[in-house]
Amino acid sequence: MAEKACKTCHLIIKEGVKCPSCQGENLSEKYSGYIVVFDPEKSELAKKIGAKIPGKYAVKIK
Ligand SMILES: [Zn+2]
């Protein structure tokens, strides 16, 4: 199964139909580029994209 990116918070998920971060069901397989967030509370980048949990986040979602 292809990885999907949440259109709401940009989190990339490997399985399931719901985003574990925002509970959104608006997922897309078409995204380009991603960044990895290890510690959302300390990462400036994470704050910029609104990441709340560690994980991979899509940079661009089509
Ligand atoms: Zn989400």
N, CA, C, O and the ligand as a Tripos MOL2 file, in Angstrom:
@<TRIPOS>MOLECULE
protein
  249   247    63     0     0
PROTEIN
NO_CHARGES

@<TRIPOS>ATOM
      1 N           0.8340   -1.2070    0.0000 N.3       1 MET1
      2 CA          0.0000    0.0000    0.0000 C.3       1 MET1
      3 C           0.8690    1.2570    0.0000 C.2       1 MET1
      4 O           1.8470    1.3480    0.7410 O.2       1 MET1
      5 N           0.5110    2.1860   -0.8100 N.am      2 ALA2
      6 CA          1.2920    3.4230   -0.9170 C.3       2 ALA2
      7 C           1.0690    4.3120    0.2950 C.2       2 ALA2
      8 O           0.0090    4.3020    0.9210 O.2       2 ALA2
      9 N           2.0940    5.0730    0.5990 N.am      3 GLU3
     10 CA          1.9560    6.0120    1.6960 C.3       3 GLU3
     11 C           1.0620    7.1740    1.2600 C.2       3 GLU3
     12 O           1.0460    7.5780    0.0980 O.2       3 GLU3
     13 N           0.3340    7.6840    2.2250 N.am      4 LYS4
     14 CA         -0.5510    8.8030    1.9140 C.3       4 LYS4
     15 C          -0.2550    9.9770    2.8280 C.2       4 LYS4
     16 O           0.2050    9.8140    3.9580 O.2       4 LYS4
     17 N          -0.5280   11.1480    2.3140 N.am      5 ALA5
     18 CA         -0.3070   12.3480    3.1090 C.3       5 ALA5
     19 C          -1.6420   12.9880    3.4740 C.2       5 ALA5
     20 O          -2.5560   13.0770    2.6540 O.2       5 ALA5
     21 N          -1.7290   13.4280    4.7150 N.am      6 CYS6
     22 CA         -2.9420   14.0910    5.1800 C.3       6 CYS6
     23 C          -2.9850   15.5040    4.6110 C.2       6 CYS6
     24 O          -2.0250   16.2650    4.7320 O.2       6 CYS6
     25 N          -4.0970   15.8380    3.9960 N.am      7 LYS7
     26 CA         -4.2100   17.1600    3.3820 C.3       7 LYS7
     27 C          -4.3740   18.2600    4.4200 C.2       7 LYS7
     28 O          -4.1350   19.4340    4.1340 O.2       7 LYS7
     29 N          -4.7760   17.8840    5.6020 N.am      8 THR8
     30 CA         -5.0140   18.8820    6.6440 C.3       8 THR8
     31 C          -3.7320   19.2720    7.3700 C.2       8 THR8
     32 O          -3.4310   20.4580    7.5120 O.2       8 THR8
     33 N          -2.9630   18.2580    7.8390 N.am      9 CYS9
     34 CA         -1.7730   18.5790    8.6350 C.3       9 CYS9
     35 C          -0.4760   18.1050    7.9700 C.2       9 CYS9
     36 O           0.6070   18.3020    8.5210 O.2       9 CYS9
     37 N          -0.5780   17.4810    6.7910 N.am     10 HIS10
     38 CA          0.5840   17.0550    5.9960 C.3      10 HIS10
     39 C           1.3140   15.8260    6.5320 C.2      10 HIS10
     40 O           2.3420   15.4490    5.9700 O.2      10 HIS10
     41 N           0.8320   15.1960    7.5780 N.am     11 LEU11
     42 CA          1.4670   13.9900    8.0880 C.3      11 LEU11
     43 C           1.3510   12.8550    7.0720 C.2      11 LEU11
     44 O           0.2990   12.6580    6.4640 O.2      11 LEU11
     45 N           2.4530   12.1080    6.8950 N.am     12 ILE12
     46 CA          2.4300   10.9640    5.9790 C.3      12 ILE12
     47 C           2.1460    9.7000    6.7790 C.2      12 ILE12
     48 O           2.8340    9.4080    7.7570 O.2      12 ILE12
     49 N           1.1390    8.9590    6.3640 N.am     13 ILE13
     50 CA          0.7850    7.7440    7.0830 C.3      13 ILE13
     51 C           0.9410    6.5220    6.1720 C.2      13 ILE13
     52 O           0.7450    6.6010    4.9590 O.2      13 ILE13
     53 N           1.2990    5.3930    6.7890 N.am     14 LYS14
     54 CA          1.5790    4.1850    6.0220 C.3      14 LYS14
     55 C           0.3490    3.3090    5.8590 C.2      14 LYS14
     56 O           0.2110    2.6080    4.8560 O.2      14 LYS14
     57 N          -0.5320    3.3430    6.8240 N.am     15 GLU15
     58 CA         -1.7100    2.4980    6.7170 C.3      15 GLU15
     59 C          -2.9070    3.1520    7.3810 C.2      15 GLU15
     60 O          -2.7760    4.1000    8.1540 O.2      15 GLU15
     61 N          -4.0640    2.6280    7.0630 N.am     16 GLY16
     62 CA         -5.2810    3.1680    7.6440 C.3      16 GLY16
     63 C          -5.8850    4.2590    6.7780 C.2      16 GLY16
     64 O          -5.2950    4.6820    5.7830 O.2      16 GLY16
     65 N          -7.0570    4.7030    7.1650 N.am     17 VAL17
     66 CA         -7.7620    5.7050    6.3870 C.3      17 VAL17
     67 C          -7.9430    7.0030    7.1600 C.2      17 VAL17
     68 O          -8.5830    7.9450    6.6940 O.2      17 VAL17
     69 N          -7.3590    7.0230    8.3550 N.am     18 LYS18
     70 CA         -7.5000    8.2010    9.1900 C.3      18 LYS18
     71 C          -6.1350    8.7150    9.6200 C.2      18 LYS18
     72 O          -5.2170    7.9330    9.8690 O.2      18 LYS18
     73 N          -6.0080   10.0120    9.7040 N.am     19 CYS19
     74 CA         -4.7570   10.6030   10.1660 C.3      19 CYS19
     75 C          -4.6870   10.5190   11.6920 C.2      19 CYS19
     76 O          -5.5980   10.9830   12.3780 O.2      19 CYS19
     77 N          -3.6040    9.9270   12.2330 N.am     20 PRO20
     78 CA         -3.4950    9.7870   13.6890 C.3      20 PRO20
     79 C          -3.2550   11.1140   14.4080 C.2      20 PRO20
     80 O          -3.4110   11.1980   15.6260 O.2      20 PRO20
     81 N          -2.8820   12.1320   13.6700 N.am     21 SER21
     82 CA         -2.5820   13.4200   14.2900 C.3      21 SER21
     83 C          -3.8220   14.2910   14.4130 C.2      21 SER21
     84 O          -4.1280   14.7850   15.4990 O.2      21 SER21
     85 N          -4.5330   14.4840   13.3170 N.am     22 CYS22
     86 CA         -5.6810   15.4070   13.3360 C.3      22 CYS22
     87 C          -7.0100   14.6780   13.1350 C.2      22 CYS22
     88 O          -8.0660   15.3100   13.1020 O.2      22 CYS22
     89 N          -6.9600   13.3500   13.0000 N.am     23 GLN23
     90 CA         -8.1620   12.5290   12.7980 C.3      23 GLN23
     91 C          -8.8600   12.7980   11.4730 C.2      23 GLN23
     92 O          -9.9910   12.3650   11.2500 O.2      23 GLN23
     93 N          -8.1740   13.5150   10.6050 N.am     24 GLY24
     94 CA         -8.7740   13.8230    9.3080 C.3      24 GLY24
     95 C          -8.7780   12.6210    8.3770 C.2      24 GLY24
     96 O          -7.9380   11.7300    8.5030 O.2      24 GLY24
     97 N          -9.7100   12.5940    7.4570 N.am     25 GLU25
     98 CA         -9.7850   11.4920    6.5010 C.3      25 GLU25
     99 C          -9.5150   11.9640    5.0860 C.2      25 GLU25
    100 O          -9.7680   11.2510    4.1140 O.2      25 GLU25
    101 N          -9.0050   13.1610    4.9920 N.am     26 ASN26
    102 CA         -8.7260   13.7320    3.6880 C.3      26 ASN26
    103 C          -7.2720   13.4590    3.2970 C.2      26 ASN26
    104 O          -6.3930   14.2980    3.4960 O.2      26 ASN26
    105 N          -7.0340   12.2580    2.7320 N.am     27 LEU27
    106 CA         -5.6770   11.8320    2.4220 C.3      27 LEU27
    107 C          -5.4110   11.8340    0.9270 C.2      27 LEU27
    108 O          -6.3220   11.6500    0.1190 O.2      27 LEU27
    109 N          -4.1420   12.0470    0.5670 N.am     28 SER28
    110 CA         -3.7680   12.0600   -0.8380 C.3      28 SER28
    111 C          -2.4990   11.2620   -1.0680 C.2      28 SER28
    112 O          -1.5520   11.3530   -0.2860 O.2      28 SER28
    113 N          -2.4760   10.4760   -2.1450 N.am     29 GLU29
    114 CA         -1.2590    9.7280   -2.4810 C.3      29 GLU29
    115 C          -0.3070   10.5820   -3.2900 C.2      29 GLU29
    116 O           0.8480   10.2160   -3.5080 O.2      29 GLU29
    117 N          -0.8000   11.7130   -3.7290 N.am     30 LYS30
    118 CA          0.0230   12.5640   -4.5870 C.3      30 LYS30
    119 C           0.6470   13.7000   -3.8010 C.2      30 LYS30
    120 O           0.0560   14.7640   -3.6160 O.2      30 LYS30
    121 N           1.8680   13.4370   -3.3420 N.am     31 TYR31
    122 CA          2.6040   14.4900   -2.6550 C.3      31 TYR31
    123 C           4.0540   14.4480   -3.1090 C.2      31 TYR31
    124 O           4.5180   13.4300   -3.6220 O.2      31 TYR31
    125 N           4.7530   15.5250   -2.9260 N.am     32 SER32
    126 CA          6.1540   15.5330   -3.3340 C.3      32 SER32
    127 C           7.0270   16.1020   -2.2260 C.2      32 SER32
    128 O           6.7520   17.1690   -1.6760 O.2      32 SER32
    129 N           8.0770   15.3700   -1.9150 N.am     33 GLY33
    130 CA          9.0140   15.7900   -0.8920 C.3      33 GLY33
    131 C           8.4460   15.6060    0.5020 C.2      33 GLY33
    132 O           7.2360   15.6880    0.7110 O.2      33 GLY33
    133 N           9.3230   15.3600    1.4390 N.am     34 TYR34
    134 CA          8.8690   15.2620    2.8200 C.3      34 TYR34
    135 C           9.9830   15.6460    3.7780 C.2      34 TYR34
    136 O          11.1630   15.6010    3.4270 O.2      34 TYR34
    137 N           9.6100   16.0140    4.9590 N.am     35 ILE35
    138 CA         10.6000   16.2880    5.9900 C.3      35 ILE35
    139 C          10.2770   15.4000    7.1820 C.2      35 ILE35
    140 O           9.1230   15.0310    7.4040 O.2      35 ILE35
    141 N          11.3140   15.0620    7.9490 N.am     36 VAL36
    142 CA         11.1090   14.2040    9.1100 C.3      36 VAL36
    143 C          11.1950   15.0470   10.3780 C.2      36 VAL36
    144 O          12.1610   15.7810   10.5880 O.2      36 VAL36
    145 N          10.1770   14.9290   11.2130 N.am     37 VAL37
    146 CA         10.1480   15.6550   12.4800 C.3      37 VAL37
    147 C          10.3520   14.6620   13.6220 C.2      37 VAL37
    148 O           9.5770   13.7180   13.7750 O.2      37 VAL37
    149 N          11.3900   14.8760   14.4170 N.am     38 PHE38
    150 CA         11.6660   13.9800   15.5470 C.3      38 PHE38
    151 C          11.0750   14.5100   16.8470 C.2      38 PHE38
    152 O          10.5050   13.7620   17.6410 O.2      38 PHE38
    153 N          11.2240   15.8020   17.0400 N.am     39 ASP39
    154 CA         10.7540   16.4130   18.2750 C.3      39 ASP39
    155 C           9.9750   17.6960   17.9720 C.2      39 ASP39
    156 O          10.5490   18.7830   17.8940 O.2      39 ASP39
    157 N           8.6790   17.5510   17.8070 N.am     40 PRO40
    158 CA          7.8430   18.6910   17.3840 C.3      40 PRO40
    159 C           7.9370   19.8890   18.3230 C.2      40 PRO40
    160 O           7.8040   21.0320   17.8850 O.2      40 PRO40
    161 N           8.1660   19.6380   19.6070 N.am     41 GLU41
    162 CA          8.1760   20.7450   20.5670 C.3      41 GLU41
    163 C           9.4420   21.5890   20.4750 C.2      41 GLU41
    164 O           9.4540   22.7560   20.8660 O.2      41 GLU41
    165 N          10.5190   20.9740   19.9480 N.am     42 LYS42
    166 CA         11.7830   21.7100   19.8920 C.3      42 LYS42
    167 C          12.1530   22.1470   18.4860 C.2      42 LYS42
    168 O          13.0800   22.9350   18.3010 O.2      42 LYS42
    169 N          11.4340   21.6390   17.4990 N.am     43 SER43
    170 CA         11.7930   21.9250   16.1190 C.3      43 SER43
    171 C          11.0780   23.1590   15.5820 C.2      43 SER43
    172 O           9.8490   23.2360   15.5930 O.2      43 SER43
    173 N          11.8680   24.1270   15.1100 N.am     44 GLU44
    174 CA         11.2800   25.3290   14.5110 C.3      44 GLU44
    175 C          10.5130   24.9660   13.2510 C.2      44 GLU44
    176 O           9.4550   25.5210   12.9510 O.2      44 GLU44
    177 N          11.0920   24.0030   12.5160 N.am     45 LEU45
    178 CA         10.4710   23.5540   11.2700 C.3      45 LEU45
    179 C           9.0920   22.9480   11.5470 C.2      45 LEU45
    180 O           8.1320   23.1720   10.8110 O.2      45 LEU45
    181 N           9.0290   22.1810   12.6250 N.am     46 ALA46
    182 CA          7.7670   21.5450   12.9870 C.3      46 ALA46
    183 C           6.7050   22.5940   13.3030 C.2      46 ALA46
    184 O           5.5380   22.4450   12.9390 O.2      46 ALA46
    185 N           7.1230   23.6450   13.9800 N.am     47 LYS47
    186 CA          6.1740   24.7140   14.3080 C.3      47 LYS47
    187 C           5.6890   25.4080   13.0580 C.2      47 LYS47
    188 O           4.5250   25.7920   12.9400 O.2      47 LYS47
    189 N           6.6120   25.5590   12.1270 N.am     48 LYS48
    190 CA          6.2970   26.2430   10.8740 C.3      48 LYS48
    191 C           5.2190   25.5090   10.0900 C.2      48 LYS48
    192 O           4.3170   26.1270    9.5250 O.2      48 LYS48
    193 N           5.3240   24.1840   10.0630 N.am     49 ILE49
    194 CA          4.3410   23.4110    9.3030 C.3      49 ILE49
    195 C           3.1940   22.9400   10.1770 C.2      49 ILE49
    196 O           2.2480   22.3280    9.6810 O.2      49 ILE49
    197 N           3.2630   23.2170   11.4690 N.am     50 GLY50
    198 CA          2.1660   22.8530   12.3620 C.3      50 GLY50
    199 C           2.1800   21.4020   12.7930 C.2      50 GLY50
    200 O           1.1360   20.8460   13.1300 O.2      50 GLY50
    201 N           3.3700   20.7700   12.7860 N.am     51 ALA51
    202 CA          3.4740   19.3700   13.1810 C.3      51 ALA51
    203 C           3.3100   19.2160   14.6920 C.2      51 ALA51
    204 O           3.9190   19.9530   15.4680 O.2      51 ALA51
    205 N           2.4920   18.2630   15.0970 N.am     52 LYS52
    206 CA          2.2460   18.0680   16.5190 C.3      52 LYS52
    207 C           2.7850   16.7480   17.0440 C.2      52 LYS52
    208 O           3.0270   16.6110   18.2430 O.2      52 LYS52
    209 N           2.9750   15.7810   16.1680 N.am     53 ILE53
    210 CA          3.5380   14.4950   16.5830 C.3      53 ILE53
    211 C           4.7330   14.1680   15.6840 C.2      53 ILE53
    212 O           4.7900   14.6250   14.5430 O.2      53 ILE53
    213 N           5.6980   13.3690   16.1960 N.am     54 PRO54
    214 CA          6.8500   12.9950   15.3710 C.3      54 PRO54
    215 C           6.4140   12.1900   14.1580 C.2      54 PRO54
    216 O           5.4460   11.4330   14.2290 O.2      54 PRO54
    217 N           7.1150   12.3470   13.0570 N.am     55 GLY55
    218 CA          6.7680   11.5910   11.8710 C.3      55 GLY55
    219 C           7.2680   12.2650   10.6160 C.2      55 GLY55
    220 O           8.0420   13.2210   10.6590 O.2      55 GLY55
    221 N           6.8010   11.7390    9.4920 N.am     56 LYS56
    222 CA          7.1630   12.3280    8.2090 C.3      56 LYS56
    223 C           6.0450   13.2550    7.7640 C.2      56 LYS56
    224 O           4.8620   12.9370    7.8840 O.2      56 LYS56
    225 N           6.4430   14.3990    7.2540 N.am     57 TYR57
    226 CA          5.4460   15.3570    6.7810 C.3      57 TYR57
    227 C           5.6970   15.7440    5.3390 C.2      57 TYR57
    228 O           6.8230   16.0760    4.9680 O.2      57 TYR57
    229 N           4.6720   15.7030    4.5370 N.am     58 ALA58
    230 CA          4.7930   16.0590    3.1270 C.3      58 ALA58
    231 C           5.0090   17.5540    2.9690 C.2      58 ALA58
    232 O           4.4080   18.3670    3.6720 O.2      58 ALA58
    233 N           5.8820   17.8970    2.0310 N.am     59 VAL59
    234 CA          6.1370   19.3070    1.7750 C.3      59 VAL59
    235 C           5.0350   19.8850    0.8810 C.2      59 VAL59
    236 O           4.5100   20.9730    1.1200 O.2      59 VAL59
    237 N           4.7140   19.1190   -0.1430 N.am     60 LYS60
    238 CA          3.7140   19.6040   -1.1050 C.3      60 LYS60
    239 C           2.6780   18.5100   -1.3520 C.2      60 LYS60
    240 O           3.0400   17.3600   -1.6000 O.2      60 LYS60
    241 N           1.4250   18.8490   -1.2870 N.am     61 ILE61
    242 CA          0.3700   17.8830   -1.5880 C.3      61 ILE61
    243 C          -0.4550   18.3830   -2.7500 C.2      61 ILE61
    244 O          -0.9020   19.5300   -2.7770 O.2      61 ILE61
    245 N          -0.6470   17.4990   -3.7060 N.am     62 LYS62
    246 CA         -1.4040   17.9000   -4.8980 C.3      62 LYS62
    247 C          -2.8900   17.6680   -4.7080 C.2      62 LYS62
    248 O          -3.6790   17.9490   -5.6090 O.2      62 LYS62
    249 ZN         -3.7660   15.1140    9.6060 Zn       63 ZN63
@<TRIPOS>BOND
     1     1     2 1
     2     2     3 1
     3     3     4 2
     4     3     5 am
     5     5     6 1
     6     6     7 1
     7     7     8 2
     8     7     9 am
     9     9    10 1
    10    10    11 1
    11    11    12 2
    12    11    13 am
    13    13    14 1
    14    14    15 1
    15    15    16 2
    16    15    17 am
    17    17    18 1
    18    18    19 1
    19    19    20 2
    20    19    21 am
    21    21    22 1
    22    22    23 1
    23    23    24 2
    24    23    25 am
    25    25    26 1
    26    26    27 1
    27    27    28 2
    28    27    29 am
    29    29    30 1
    30    30    31 1
    31    31    32 2
    32    31    33 am
    33    33    34 1
    34    34    35 1
    35    35    36 2
    36    35    37 am
    37    37    38 1
    38    38    39 1
    39    39    40 2
    40    39    41 am
    41    41    42 1
    42    42    43 1
    43    43    44 2
    44    43    45 am
    45    45    46 1
    46    46    47 1
    47    47    48 2
    48    47    49 am
    49    49    50 1
    50    50    51 1
    51    51    52 2
    52    51    53 am
    53    53    54 1
    54    54    55 1
    55    55    56 2
    56    55    57 am
    57    57    58 1
    58    58    59 1
    59    59    60 2
    60    59    61 am
    61    61    62 1
    62    62    63 1
    63    63    64 2
    64    63    65 am
    65    65    66 1
    66    66    67 1
    67    67    68 2
    68    67    69 am
    69    69    70 1
    70    70    71 1
    71    71    72 2
    72    71    73 am
    73    73    74 1
    74    74    75 1
    75    75    76 2
    76    75    77 am
    77    77    78 1
    78    78    79 1
    79    79    80 2
    80    79    81 am
    81    81    82 1
    82    82    83 1
    83    83    84 2
    84    83    85 am
    85    85    86 1
    86    86    87 1
    87    87    88 2
    88    87    89 am
    89    89    90 1
    90    90    91 1
    91    91    92 2
    92    91    93 am
    93    93    94 1
    94    94    95 1
    95    95    96 2
    96    95    97 am
    97    97    98 1
    98    98    99 1
    99    99   100 2
   100    99   101 am
   101   101   102 1
   102   102   103 1
   103   103   104 2
   104   103   105 am
   105   105   106 1
   106   106   107 1
   107   107   108 2
   108   107   109 am
   109   109   110 1
   110   110   111 1
   111   111   112 2
   112   111   113 am
   113   113   114 1
   114   114   115 1
   115   115   116 2
   116   115   117 am
   117   117   118 1
   118   118   119 1
   119   119   120 2
   120   119   121 am
   121   121   122 1
   122   122   123 1
   123   123   124 2
   124   123   125 am
   125   125   126 1
   126   126   127 1
   127   127   128 2
   128   127   129 am
   129   129   130 1
   130   130   131 1
   131   131   132 2
   132   131   133 am
   133   133   134 1
   134   134   135 1
   135   135   136 2
   136   135   137 am
   137   137   138 1
   138   138   139 1
   139   139   140 2
   140   139   141 am
   141   141   142 1
   142   142   143 1
   143   143   144 2
   144   143   145 am
   145   145   146 1
   146   146   147 1
   147   147   148 2
   148   147   149 am
   149   149   150 1
   150   150   151 1
   151   151   152 2
   152   151   153 am
   153   153   154 1
   154   154   155 1
   155   155   156 2
   156   155   157 am
   157   157   158 1
   158   158   159 1
   159   159   160 2
   160   159   161 am
   161   161   162 1
   162   162   163 1
   163   163   164 2
   164   163   165 am
   165   165   166 1
   166   166   167 1
   167   167   168 2
   168   167   169 am
   169   169   170 1
   170   170   171 1
   171   171   172 2
   172   171   173 am
   173   173   174 1
   174   174   175 1
   175   175   176 2
   176   175   177 am
   177   177   178 1
   178   178   179 1
   179   179   180 2
   180   179   181 am
   181   181   182 1
   182   182   183 1
   183   183   184 2
   184   183   185 am
   185   185   186 1
   186   186   187 1
   187   187   188 2
   188   187   189 am
   189   189   190 1
   190   190   191 1
   191   191   192 2
   192   191   193 am
   193   193   194 1
   194   194   195 1
   195   195   196 2
   196   195   197 am
   197   197   198 1
   198   198   199 1
   199   199   200 2
   200   199   201 am
   201   201   202 1
   202   202   203 1
   203   203   204 2
   204   203   205 am
   205   205   206 1
   206   206   207 1
   207   207   208 2
   208   207   209 am
   209   209   210 1
   210   210   211 1
   211   211   212 2
   212   211   213 am
   213   213   214 1
   214   214   215 1
   215   215   216 2
   216   215   217 am
   217   217   218 1
   218   218   219 1
   219   219   220 2
   220   219   221 am
   221   221   222 1
   222   222   223 1
   223   223   224 2
   224   223   225 am
   225   225   226 1
   226   226   227 1
   227   227   228 2
   228   227   229 am
   229   229   230 1
   230   230   231 1
   231   231   232 2
   232   231   233 am
   233   233   234 1
   234   234   235 1
   235   235   236 2
   236   235   237 am
   237   237   238 1
   238   238   239 1
   239   239   240 2
   240   239   241 am
   241   241   242 1
   242   242   243 1
   243   243   244 2
   244   243   245 am
   245   245   246 1
   246   246   247 1
   247   247   248 2
@<TRIPOS>SUBSTRUCTURE
     1 MET1         2 RESIDUE 1 A MET
     2 ALA2         6 RESIDUE 1 A ALA
     3 GLU3        10 RESIDUE 1 A GLU
     4 LYS4        14 RESIDUE 1 A LYS
     5 ALA5        18 RESIDUE 1 A ALA
     6 CYS6        22 RESIDUE 1 A CYS
     7 LYS7        26 RESIDUE 1 A LYS
     8 THR8        30 RESIDUE 1 A THR
     9 CYS9        34 RESIDUE 1 A CYS
    10 HIS10       38 RESIDUE 1 A HIS
    11 LEU11       42 RESIDUE 1 A LEU
    12 ILE12       46 RESIDUE 1 A ILE
    13 ILE13       50 RESIDUE 1 A ILE
    14 LYS14       54 RESIDUE 1 A LYS
    15 GLU15       58 RESIDUE 1 A GLU
    16 GLY16       62 RESIDUE 1 A GLY
    17 VAL17       66 RESIDUE 1 A VAL
    18 LYS18       70 RESIDUE 1 A LYS
    19 CYS19       74 RESIDUE 1 A CYS
    20 PRO20       78 RESIDUE 1 A PRO
    21 SER21       82 RESIDUE 1 A SER
    22 CYS22       86 RESIDUE 1 A CYS
    23 GLN23       90 RESIDUE 1 A GLN
    24 GLY24       94 RESIDUE 1 A GLY
    25 GLU25       98 RESIDUE 1 A GLU
    26 ASN26      102 RESIDUE 1 A ASN
    27 LEU27      106 RESIDUE 1 A LEU
    28 SER28      110 RESIDUE 1 A SER
    29 GLU29      114 RESIDUE 1 A GLU
    30 LYS30      118 RESIDUE 1 A LYS
    31 TYR31      122 RESIDUE 1 A TYR
    32 SER32      126 RESIDUE 1 A SER
    33 GLY33      130 RESIDUE 1 A GLY
    34 TYR34      134 RESIDUE 1 A TYR
    35 ILE35      138 RESIDUE 1 A ILE
    36 VAL36      142 RESIDUE 1 A VAL
    37 VAL37      146 RESIDUE 1 A VAL
    38 PHE38      150 RESIDUE 1 A PHE
    39 ASP39      154 RESIDUE 1 A ASP
    40 PRO40      158 RESIDUE 1 A PRO
    41 GLU41      162 RESIDUE 1 A GLU
    42 LYS42      166 RESIDUE 1 A LYS
    43 SER43      170 RESIDUE 1 A SER
    44 GLU44      174 RESIDUE 1 A GLU
    45 LEU45      178 RESIDUE 1 A LEU
    46 ALA46      182 RESIDUE 1 A ALA
    47 LYS47      186 RESIDUE 1 A LYS
    48 LYS48      190 RESIDUE 1 A LYS
    49 ILE49      194 RESIDUE 1 A ILE
    50 GLY50      198 RESIDUE 1 A GLY
    51 ALA51      202 RESIDUE 1 A ALA
    52 LYS52      206 RESIDUE 1 A LYS
    53 ILE53      210 RESIDUE 1 A ILE
    54 PRO54      214 RESIDUE 1 A PRO
    55 GLY55      218 RESIDUE 1 A GLY
    56 LYS56      222 RESIDUE 1 A LYS
    57 TYR57      226 RESIDUE 1 A TYR
    58 ALA58      230 RESIDUE 1 A ALA
    59 VAL59      234 RESIDUE 1 A VAL
    60 LYS60      238 RESIDUE 1 A LYS
    61 ILE61      242 RESIDUE 1 A ILE
    62 LYS62      246 RESIDUE 1 A LYS
    63 ZN63       249 GROUP 0 **** ****
